């Protein structure tokens, strides 16, 4: 997805390392779709340059003097909302800061290992995707306590019928905050989340989601029991499948559509074992992962929910499903949790 006009994508690079600034500039300008219109050595300089340069997209380091990446991002979103791609280190602290940045409105991130930047193809594609993305000023979501009585009423019972699968990609962490925080605390079905994200980040994502809902949220491990009222997040770089006896099985088989975990593979596995008892929701994201899974869900009399274009950061995966005529319900982000809950309630009433 690219910006509407035919001109090059205007990019501002923000990093306190002259080496990284130079490397990023060479990478980006090697692609005819992108023009680097400026560089800044810290967040304060970036904020000052913003009104003058008016970039289409910003690459933003996290750790910088004077004004760090998170502080700069807050200023950018308040003063002149602009698509931002964070440049993040692959550490637990880097993962936490990156998730905070996505919560604040950043579109995506580029992993920066200690040996240097991520592969140039990833850098280029994420900058191009971000330039065509919808910037969403985040809605504040409050943390929620988990009273013991409520936990016992929702979780801990072995999965027998209805299951929810939520898939997302670019823009997904912020969208998942909205959806997961809106799920009712007495939801008596298991929930599986497949977010396209590299290893090291999904555990932090699960921990952050866990603070927003009475339902327990964990990064999935092979052998985990799939239980009613429990939310499991597929770990980065592993496909999440389910066994016939209701346990998680992870694998590192070939990526599908270039991603692992893949939503299609989780939906395929779930449908094989539980046919029409599947409710799937596909949120914002680039590409077509989820469309093959949607075909399987619909063929097995399951229920498909897709996020409406008006709230998608990237209208790619939901669009693919809708164009294929596979959506049962198209819902803005703020209505997804309620749509999921309604389907689960209807299933419970039919089986009562």
N, C-alpha and C positions, 0 to 999 in steps of 0.2 A: 504494500500500500504506500503510495507517495502523496505528497501534498497536491492540492488541486491544480495549481498552475504548472506550466511546463518548464519553468526555470529551475536551476540547481537548488538543492536543499542547503540553506544557509546555516552553518554550524558554528557555535562558540565552544571552544575547549577551555575547561577550567581545571587546573591541576598545579600543585605547588612544585612539582618536579619538572625541570626544564627538559630532561630526557624523555619523560612520558609525553609532555606537550609536543615535542618534536616528532616522536614516534607516531602519536595519534594523528598529527597533522599530515604526515607522509601517507599513512594508511588511508585516511579519508579522502585526501586530494588525488589519490591514485584512482578513485572511482569518479567517473564523470558526472554522477548524480549529485555529488556533494561538493560544496565550496566552503572552506574554512574562512570565516569572515573576521575572526579575532581569537585571541588567546588571553587568558587571565591567570594570574599566579595564585589567587585565593578567592574566597567567596565574596569578599567586600568589593574587590575590583570587578568581579562578574556582575554584581548587582548594579554597580555604577555604570558599566558598559551597556547594560540591557536596554535602556530607553533609546540609546544612540544606534546600536547595532540591529536591534529587533530580529534576533535569530529565529529560525524555524525550529531548531532543536539545540539543546545544550548537553555536552558531556561534562559530568560534575564529579570530581574526586570527593571522597568523604573526609579524610584527615587533612586539614589545611590550617595555616595560621590565620590570625585576625578574625575571620568568619569561616567556620568549617562548612562542610557540604550540607549537613542537615539544617544549620542555621540559614545558610544561603537559600536552600530550597524553600524554606518557610517564607522568606522575603520574596522570592520569585513568584510563588503561588499567590501571595497576597497582593503584590504590585503589578505583575504582568504574567499571568499564567502561561507557561511555555512547556512544551514537551521536554522532559529531562531524562537522560540515561545516566545512571550512576556508575562510577568506576570503583569497584569494590574488591577488597582483599578476601581471600578464601580462608578466613579464620572465624572462630565463634563470635568474636567482637565485630568482625566485618559483616557477618551474616545478620547479626542483630541490628547494626546500623543500616544495612541495606533494607531490611524489612521495615524499619522505621521510615526510611526514605520512600518506600512504596506506599506506606500508609499516608505519608504527607502529600502524595500526588505524583511521584516519579513514575514514568511509564515502564521502565525496565532497568536492567543493570548488566554491566559487562564485568565478568570476573577478572581480577588482576592477580594472578599467582605471583609468588615472590620472585620468580624468574623473569617476569615481564608480563605484557598484556596478553589477553586471550587471542586466539587465532583471528587474523584480520578479517576473514569472511564473516565471522560472528559480529565483530565490531561494525562492519559496514551494514550488514542487514538489520541490526538492531537500531542503528541510527536512522536508516531509511524508514523502517517500520514506525519508529517513534515520531518522525516528522509528519506522518499521516494519521497519527492517533488523536483521539479526543481526550483533552486534559480534563480530569474530574477533580474539582476541589473537594477534598474528602469530608464526609460527614462524620462528626464525632460519634464514636460508639463507646458506650460505657462498659466497664468491666462488670462481671456478674458473679456473685457468690454461689456456692454450690452446697446448700443445706444437705446434711446426710440423709434425711428422710426423702428428699426429692431425688437424690442420686439413686437410692435403693428402688424407688418406684419406677425409674426409667431404665437404668442399666443393670447388667448382671444376669439377664435372662438369655439363654441361648437363642440364636437366630433361627426362626422356623419358616417365615414367609416373606413379607414385604422387605425390600432393601432399597436404599437411595444411593445413587452414584452421582457425584457432582464433578464435572470436568472444567478446567480453565487453563488459560495460558497467559499471554501478555495482558497485563492489567488485572490478572486473577487474584493476587494477594489482597488487594483493596476490595475487590468484589466479594471475595470469600468472607472478609470481615463483616460485610453487610448481611450476607446470607446466613452465615453460621450464627451470628448474634441474634438473628430473627427466628431461629428455630425454637419451637416450644420446649421447655425443660422436661415435659413429660412425653416427648416423642419416643414411642416404643418400637422404633425400627433402627437397624444399624445404618450408618452413613459412611460411605467411602469417598474420599476426595482424591482426585488425580490432578495435580497442578504441575505443569511443565516447569521444572526447576532443577538445577544441578545439585549434586550431593553436598551436604553441609548446610543447606538452607532450609530444607523441608522440616527438619527437627525444630528449628527456630520458628518456622511458620506454625507448626502444630502447637508449640508452647504458647505462642501469642494468641492463637485462636482459642486455646483452652481457657484463657482469662475472660473471654467474651460470652461464654455460654454455660449454663448449668450442666450441659452434657460433657462428659470427659472426652478430650481430644488428645490423641497420641500419634506419633509417627509409627507406621505399621512395621512389624517384624514378622518374619516367617514363623508360622505356628501360632500366631495370635488367634484367639477365638473371636469370631465375629458375633457380637452381642447386641441385643436390642438396646437402644439409647446410647450407643458408643460410637464415636467418630474416629476413623482411622485415615491418616494421610499417607499416600504412597511416597516412599522415600525416593529422593533424587537418584537417577541412574538405575532404577529397578522398576520393572513392570510388576504391577500388583494383580494377582489372580486369586480366585477363591477355590477351595477344594469342595468336593461333594459333601464332606462332613462339617462344612462351615468354618474352615480355618483359612488364614492368609497363607499364600505361597508366593514368594518373590522370585524373580528370575532376571537374568541379564541377557536374555535372548535379543536378537537383532532389533534395533530401533524401528519404529513404524512412523512414516512421514518425518523421519529425522529426529524423533523424540523418544525418550525413555525416562520416565514412565509414559505410556501411551494410553489415552482414554479408551480407544477402540479395544485394546487387549483386555482391560478390566471389564468392559461391558460384555465382550464376547464370553469371558469366563463366567460372569454372573448369570447371563442368559442361559448358558448351557445347563446350569444347575437349577435355576429357579424361574425360567420361562416368564410368564406374565406378571410376576411379582416384583418387577423392576420399575422404579421411578428414576429417570435420569434427567439431570439439568445441565445444559451446556452453557457456560458463561463466555465472557470476552476472550478473544484470542485469535492469533494469526493462523491461517492454514485450514485444513479440513479434518484434523483428528476429531473423532467423535461421529463423523457421518456414517462410516461403516457400522459402528456400534449402534447408531440410531436405527439403521435398517434392521439390525438384529432385534433390538428392543421392540420396535413396532411389529415385526413379524411374529414375535412371541406374545403380542397383546400387552406389552408394557406401555409406559406413558412417558412421552418426551416433552420436556420443557426447554425452551431456548430463550436467552436474554434478548430483549428488544434492542434494535439498532440504536435507539436514542440514548441508551445508557452504556453501550459497549465502548471500552477504550479502543479496541480493535474489533471491527465487525467482520470477522472472518469465519471462525468455526460455527457460530450460530447461523450466519448467512448461508453457509454451505448446506446445513441441515434444512433450513427453511426453503431454499431453492429446490431441494430434492423432495419437497412435500412431506417431510418426516416429522414436523413439529405438531404436537397436539395442542400446545399452548405457547404463545409468544408473550413474554412478560417483562416489563422494565425491572431493573435490578432490585428495586425496593419491594417488589411483589413476589420475588422468587421464593423466599422462605415460606410465605403464606401459601403459594401454589403447591409447594412440596408437602406442607403440613395438611392441606386440604385433601390431596390424593391419598395420603396415609390414613387420614380419618375415614374417608370413604371406603377404603379397603377394610378397615377394622369393622365398620358398620355392616359391610356385606358378609363378613365372615362370622359376625356375632350370632 
